[in-house]
Amino acid sequence: MRKTTARAALAALLIVAAALATGTLRAGDEKADEAAKEKKVRKLLKLSGAHENAALQYEAMLTQFQMSPGLPKGFTEKFKAMCKPDDLVELLVGPYKSNLADEDLDGIIAFYESPPGKALGKAQPKIQKDNMAATATWGMETSMKVMMALQNDKGGKKGKKADDEDDSDKPGKPGKKEMEDDER
């Protein structure tokens, strides 16, 4: 009877050990897969110019900090000491890993390693810089239009938008009278 109990206990122990080993192996495989995927993401970020784009964003943030009167003295210098552009790149790794499949990463990397992909990767920082400048200009112009519209509203012209002005003196734009005639 003792032999039977000992054999049963040994068999149970072997089953548990096998189950644990299989789970550990699977967990090890998953960790290796995650590490391989992260390596692909980092390669993609490098090929796509993400580091250069992050440096541009970082510099834009520093400029904003310097123009912000409400920040304490020394904030920008302390920020530079504590944060680097690569910190912004690190923020991208997780979303890329969770939103792109391995096959997608492989295809995108293949594109960035092709001549057109290399050209895009090289141009990305310049495109980003131009886009930031265009966005800033658009934001300023739109803000001014909104401010003027608000001032017009306060000046007794409630309900009238800045766009309702007569454009008859502008080439290619129908004037207010022509638009009213068209509505009839």
Secondary structure by P-SEA (a helix, b strand, c coil): caaaaaaaaaaaaaaaaaaaaaaaaaaaaaaaaaaaaaaaaaaaaaaaaaaaaaaaaaaaaaaaaaaccccccaaaaaaaacccaaaaaaaaaaaaaacccaaaaaaaaaaaacaaaaaaaaaaaaaaaaaaaaaaaaaaaaaaaaaaaaaaaaaccccccccccccccccccccaaaaaaaac
